[in-house]
Amino acid sequence: MSKFKAALIGGGSIADKNHIPALKHLSEQVEIVAVCSRDAAKARALADQHSIPFAYSDAGEMYRECHPNLVVICTPNNLHYPFAMQALEQGCHVFCEKPPAIRASEAREMAELAAKKGLVLAYNLQLRQTSEWELLMKCKASGQLGEIYHIKANFLRRRGIPGWGYFTNKEMQGGGALMDLGVHVLDLALCALDYAVPTGILANTYDFIGKTGGKGLMGSWDPQKFEVEDAAMAYLSFATNASIMLSASFALNTQTDIDRNLEVFGSRGGAKLFPLSLYTEVAGELADVNFPYLEAVDIQLKNTSAFVDACLGKPSNVCTAEQGAVLQEVVERIYLSAIR
């Protein structure tokens, strides 16, 4: 089998620290041929750092000269859609950073083009690859949870507004804590409900801390340039009577510095994801079941490998184009519900 020829679009930290190392671990299946960034010097520096032969500041030139057939998109959110559409038109499989896009219509159009072209479009939602999530899904499949009817999904930072990059720029990112953090746990919650589309959404967003300023744990930010939400809270209801309570924050006056978790409530058992515990009955008695020996895994490597498996037509649990379109629709509906 010939190797995939991979190109990365976006020359920032996520490409440098996450995607390039993962692709290098899959060197028997993938050869990285190019890096593309609007900043030519940045692209060249990243390519040289990782011994990647070609660097470009123009994606069109990259496609004409390198002919990649697999593209990883690591740009600000507002560029996901145009670069994904261009890559799909060029006949490339696409692995895109989250969130899928800025607007639901864009994510839907991306999914439709991928289907039309017979190409894989997938999203880098890596929490699916944790050992905890894998085992929880086995418990669900075996019936140990029964019917899942409520999920609490949290990704909260106490004072974690990023003091760098474009995270507080609404035009480039489309939103704040929900777009950057909330989508990770929202994806898991929707997976647990087989990616059903909610029939009702009630939400609120806030920006009190972001626009006021204060002590930060991830660098300082400029309150005058804070354009997104620092917290988002939403309640999602489904036709099956199931529900999701979602909380995401860059900044929230809470006890812990970071709270990233999922709590699942089912008719036969419940669970908390990190660390994984099941709450059930054994021989007629209430019991907590813990899993202290779960293997720690490289979730980025596993997710990249899952994407490559999908490109090869193998079974894969990577976030699909269709799931990404539903996810972006839910995100958009949360923001629309919060506007009153």
C-alpha positions as CSV (number, residue, x, y, z in Angstrom):
1,M,0.0,0.0,0.0
2,S,1.3,3.4,-0.9
3,K,1.5,6.0,1.8
4,F,-0.8,9.0,2.2
5,K,0.9,12.3,1.3
6,A,-0.1,14.6,4.1
7,A,-0.1,18.4,4.3
8,L,-0.8,20.6,7.2
9,I,-2.5,24.0,6.9
10,G,-1.8,26.2,9.9
11,G,1.6,26.6,11.4
12,G,0.8,27.1,15.1
13,S,1.2,25.2,18.3
14,I,-1.5,22.6,17.6
15,A,0.2,21.6,14.4
16,D,3.7,21.6,16.1
17,K,2.8,19.8,19.3
18,N,-0.2,17.6,18.4
19,H,-0.6,16.7,14.7
20,I,2.9,16.5,13.4
21,P,4.2,14.2,16.2
22,A,1.1,12.0,15.7
23,L,1.6,11.7,12.0
24,K,5.2,10.9,12.4
25,H,4.3,8.0,14.6
26,L,2.2,6.7,11.7
27,S,5.1,6.9,9.2
28,E,4.4,3.5,7.7
29,Q,1.1,4.9,6.5
30,V,1.6,8.6,6.2
31,E,4.4,10.8,4.8
32,I,4.2,14.5,5.7
33,V,5.1,16.5,2.6
34,A,4.2,20.1,3.3
35,V,3.3,22.8,5.7
36,C,1.2,25.8,4.7
37,S,0.7,29.0,6.7
38,R,-0.2,32.6,5.7
39,D,3.2,33.5,7.3
40,A,5.8,32.0,4.9
41,A,8.6,32.3,7.4
42,K,6.5,30.5,10.0
43,A,5.7,27.7,7.6
44,R,9.4,27.3,6.7
45,A,10.5,27.3,10.3
46,L,8.0,24.6,11.3
47,A,8.9,22.5,8.2
48,D,12.6,22.8,9.0
49,Q,12.0,21.9,12.6
50,H,10.3,18.7,11.7
51,S,12.3,17.9,8.5
52,I,9.3,18.4,6.3
53,P,10.4,19.1,2.7
54,F,8.1,21.8,1.5
55,A,6.6,25.0,3.0
56,Y,4.1,27.3,1.4
57,S,2.1,30.5,2.1
58,D,-0.4,29.7,-0.6
59,A,-2.5,26.5,-0.5
60,G,-3.3,26.6,-4.2
61,E,0.4,26.5,-4.9
62,M,0.9,23.6,-2.5
63,Y,-1.8,21.5,-4.2
64,R,-0.3,22.2,-7.6
65,E,3.2,21.3,-6.6
66,C,2.9,18.6,-3.9
67,H,-0.4,16.9,-4.7
68,P,-1.3,15.8,-1.2
69,N,-4.2,13.4,-0.7
70,L,-4.6,14.0,3.1
71,V,-4.9,17.4,4.7
72,V,-4.9,18.4,8.4
73,I,-6.4,21.8,9.1
74,C,-5.0,23.6,12.2
75,T,-6.2,27.2,11.5
76,P,-8.4,29.6,13.4
77,N,-12.0,28.5,13.4
78,N,-13.1,30.9,10.6
79,L,-10.7,29.3,8.2
80,H,-11.9,25.7,8.7
81,Y,-14.6,25.9,6.2
82,P,-12.8,27.5,3.2
83,F,-9.7,25.3,3.6
84,A,-11.7,22.1,4.1
85,M,-13.8,22.9,1.0
86,Q,-10.7,23.6,-1.0
87,A,-9.0,20.4,0.2
88,L,-12.1,18.3,-0.6
89,E,-12.4,19.8,-4.1
90,Q,-8.7,18.8,-4.6
91,G,-9.6,15.2,-3.7
92,C,-8.1,15.1,-0.3
93,H,-9.3,13.4,2.9
94,V,-9.6,16.1,5.6
95,F,-8.8,16.0,9.3
96,C,-10.0,19.3,10.8
97,E,-9.5,20.8,14.2
98,K,-12.6,21.5,16.3
99,P,-15.1,23.1,16.2
100,P,-16.1,22.0,12.7
101,A,-16.8,25.6,11.5
102,I,-18.2,29.0,12.6
103,R,-21.8,28.3,11.3
104,A,-23.9,25.2,11.1
105,S,-24.6,25.7,7.4
106,E,-20.9,25.6,6.7
107,A,-20.4,22.3,8.6
108,R,-23.4,20.8,6.7
109,E,-22.0,22.0,3.3
110,M,-18.6,20.4,4.2
111,A,-20.3,17.1,5.1
112,E,-22.3,17.1,1.9
113,L,-19.2,17.8,-0.3
114,A,-17.2,15.0,1.5
115,A,-20.1,12.6,0.8
116,K,-20.4,13.7,-2.8
117,K,-16.6,13.2,-3.4
118,G,-16.4,9.9,-1.4
119,L,-13.8,11.4,0.9
120,V,-13.3,11.3,4.7
121,L,-13.9,14.5,6.6
122,A,-13.3,14.1,10.3
123,Y,-12.8,16.2,13.4
124,N,-10.1,16.2,16.1
125,L,-12.3,15.5,19.2
126,Q,-9.8,13.4,21.1
127,L,-11.6,12.6,24.3
128,R,-13.3,9.8,22.4
129,Q,-9.9,8.0,22.6
130,T,-9.4,7.9,26.4
131,S,-9.4,4.5,28.0
132,E,-12.2,5.7,30.3
133,W,-14.5,6.6,27.4
134,E,-13.8,3.4,25.6
135,L,-14.7,1.3,28.6
136,L,-17.8,3.4,29.4
137,M,-19.1,2.7,25.9
138,K,-18.5,-1.0,26.4
139,C,-20.6,-0.7,29.6
140,K,-23.3,1.0,27.7
141,A,-23.2,-1.6,24.9
142,S,-23.5,-4.5,27.4
143,G,-26.5,-2.9,29.0
144,Q,-24.9,-2.1,32.4
145,L,-26.2,1.5,32.2
146,G,-29.7,0.6,30.9
147,E,-31.4,3.6,29.2
148,I,-29.4,6.7,29.5
149,Y,-31.7,9.6,30.3
150,H,-29.6,12.4,31.7
151,I,-26.0,13.6,31.2
152,K,-24.1,16.4,33.0
153,A,-21.2,17.6,30.8
154,N,-18.7,20.1,32.2
155,F,-15.6,21.7,30.9
156,L,-14.9,24.5,33.3
157,R,-11.8,26.6,33.9
158,R,-11.7,28.9,37.0
159,R,-9.5,31.5,35.4
160,G,-8.4,30.0,32.1
161,I,-8.9,32.7,29.5
162,P,-6.0,32.2,27.0
163,G,-3.7,35.1,27.1
164,W,-2.4,34.4,23.5
165,G,-3.7,33.7,20.1
166,Y,-7.2,34.5,18.8
167,F,-9.3,32.9,21.5
168,T,-11.1,36.1,22.4
169,N,-11.7,37.3,18.9
170,K,-15.3,36.6,17.8
171,E,-14.8,37.1,14.1
172,M,-12.0,34.5,14.0
173,Q,-13.2,32.0,16.6
174,G,-17.0,32.4,16.4
175,G,-17.3,32.1,20.1
176,G,-15.5,31.5,23.3
177,A,-15.7,28.7,26.0
178,L,-18.4,26.8,24.2
179,M,-16.5,26.7,20.9
180,D,-13.1,25.9,22.4
181,L,-13.9,23.7,25.4
182,G,-17.6,22.8,25.5
183,V,-17.6,21.0,22.2
184,H,-15.3,18.3,23.6
185,V,-17.7,17.2,26.3
186,L,-20.8,18.0,24.2
187,D,-19.5,15.6,21.6
188,L,-19.2,12.8,24.2
189,A,-22.7,13.5,25.6
190,L,-24.2,13.4,22.1
191,C,-22.3,10.2,21.4
192,A,-23.7,8.6,24.5
193,L,-27.2,9.4,23.1
194,D,-26.3,8.0,19.6
195,Y,-25.9,11.6,18.3
196,A,-29.6,12.3,18.4
197,V,-30.6,15.9,17.5
198,P,-32.1,17.8,20.5
199,T,-35.7,18.9,20.1
200,G,-35.3,21.8,22.6
201,I,-32.4,24.0,23.8
202,L,-32.4,26.6,26.6
203,A,-29.1,28.4,27.1
204,N,-27.4,31.4,28.6
205,T,-23.9,32.9,27.9
206,Y,-21.9,35.3,30.1
207,D,-18.9,37.6,29.8
208,F,-18.6,39.2,33.2
209,I,-15.1,38.2,34.0
210,G,-13.8,38.4,30.5
211,K,-14.9,42.0,30.1
212,T,-13.9,43.1,33.6
213,G,-10.5,41.5,33.9
214,G,-8.7,40.0,36.9
215,K,-6.2,37.4,37.7
216,G,-5.6,34.8,35.0
217,L,-4.0,31.4,35.2
218,M,-3.2,31.2,31.5
219,G,-1.6,34.6,30.8
220,S,-3.2,38.0,30.9
221,W,-5.9,39.1,28.5
222,D,-7.2,42.5,27.4
223,P,-10.8,43.0,28.7
224,Q,-11.3,45.8,26.1
225,K,-10.7,43.2,23.3
226,F,-12.7,40.4,24.9
227,E,-15.5,39.7,22.4
228,V,-16.7,36.2,23.2
229,E,-18.4,34.4,26.1
230,D,-16.4,33.4,29.2
231,A,-19.1,30.9,30.2
232,A,-22.0,29.1,28.5
233,M,-24.7,27.0,30.2
234,A,-27.3,25.0,28.3
235,Y,-30.1,22.5,28.8
236,L,-30.8,20.2,25.9
237,S,-33.9,18.0,25.7
238,F,-34.6,15.1,23.3
239,A,-37.6,13.4,21.8
240,T,-36.8,10.3,23.9
241,N,-37.2,12.4,27.1
242,A,-33.4,12.3,27.6
243,S,-31.5,15.5,28.5
244,I,-28.1,17.0,28.7
245,M,-26.9,19.8,31.0
246,L,-23.8,21.4,29.5
247,S,-21.5,23.9,31.3
248,A,-18.4,25.4,29.7
249,S,-16.2,28.2,30.9
250,F,-13.0,30.1,30.3
251,A,-13.5,31.9,33.6
252,L,-15.9,31.1,36.4
253,N,-15.7,31.8,40.1
254,T,-15.6,28.1,41.2
255,Q,-13.5,26.0,43.5
256,T,-11.3,24.0,41.2
257,D,-8.9,25.4,38.5
258,I,-10.3,23.0,35.9
259,D,-13.3,20.6,35.9
260,R,-13.6,18.4,32.8
261,N,-16.0,15.6,33.2
262,L,-19.1,13.7,32.2
263,E,-21.7,12.3,34.5
264,V,-24.1,9.7,33.0
265,F,-27.4,8.7,34.6
266,G,-29.1,5.5,33.3
267,S,-32.0,3.3,34.4
268,R,-29.7,0.5,35.5
269,G,-26.5,2.4,36.4
270,G,-24.7,5.7,36.4
271,A,-21.1,6.7,35.8
272,K,-18.6,9.4,36.2
273,L,-16.0,9.5,33.5
274,F,-12.7,11.0,35.0
275,P,-11.7,8.9,36.9
276,L,-14.2,6.3,35.7
277,S,-16.6,5.0,38.3
278,L,-19.8,3.1,37.9
279,Y,-22.7,3.5,40.3
280,T,-24.9,0.4,40.3
281,E,-26.3,-2.5,42.3
282,V,-24.5,-5.8,42.9
283,A,-26.4,-8.7,44.5
284,G,-29.1,-6.4,45.6
285,E,-26.7,-3.9,47.2
286,L,-25.6,-0.5,46.1
287,A,-22.0,-0.6,44.7
288,D,-19.4,1.7,43.3
289,V,-17.1,0.1,40.8
290,N,-13.7,1.7,40.1
291,F,-11.1,1.0,37.5
292,P,-7.7,2.0,38.9
293,Y,-5.7,0.1,36.3
294,L,-6.8,1.8,33.1
295,E,-4.0,2.4,30.7
296,A,-3.0,6.0,30.0
297,V,-2.9,6.6,26.2
298,D,-1.8,9.2,23.8
299,I,-5.2,10.4,22.7
300,Q,-4.0,12.6,19.9
301,L,-2.1,9.6,18.4
302,K,-5.1,7.4,18.8
303,N,-7.4,9.9,17.2
304,T,-5.1,10.5,14.2
305,S,-4.8,6.8,13.8
306,A,-8.6,6.5,13.9
307,F,-8.8,9.1,11.1
308,V,-6.2,7.2,9.0
309,D,-8.2,4.0,9.6
310,A,-11.3,5.8,8.3
311,C,-9.4,6.9,5.2
312,L,-8.5,3.3,4.6
313,G,-12.1,2.1,5.0
314,K,-11.5,0.4,8.4
315,P,-13.8,0.7,11.4
316,S,-13.1,3.9,13.3
317,N,-14.6,5.9,16.1
318,V,-13.3,9.3,14.9
319,C,-15.9,12.2,14.8
320,T,-17.4,12.0,11.4
321,A,-18.5,14.7,9.0
322,E,-22.2,14.0,9.7
323,Q,-21.6,14.1,13.5
324,G,-19.6,17.3,13.1
325,A,-22.6,18.9,11.2
326,V,-25.0,17.9,14.0
327,L,-22.5,19.2,16.7
328,Q,-22.2,22.6,14.9
329,E,-26.0,22.8,14.6
330,V,-26.3,22.2,18.4
331,V,-23.6,24.8,19.1
332,E,-25.4,27.4,16.9
333,R,-28.7,26.7,18.5
334,I,-27.2,27.2,22.0
335,Y,-25.8,30.6,21.0
336,L,-29.2,31.6,19.4
337,S,-31.1,30.5,22.5
338,A,-28.8,32.7,24.6
339,I,-29.7,35.8,22.6
340,R,-32.7,37.5,24.2
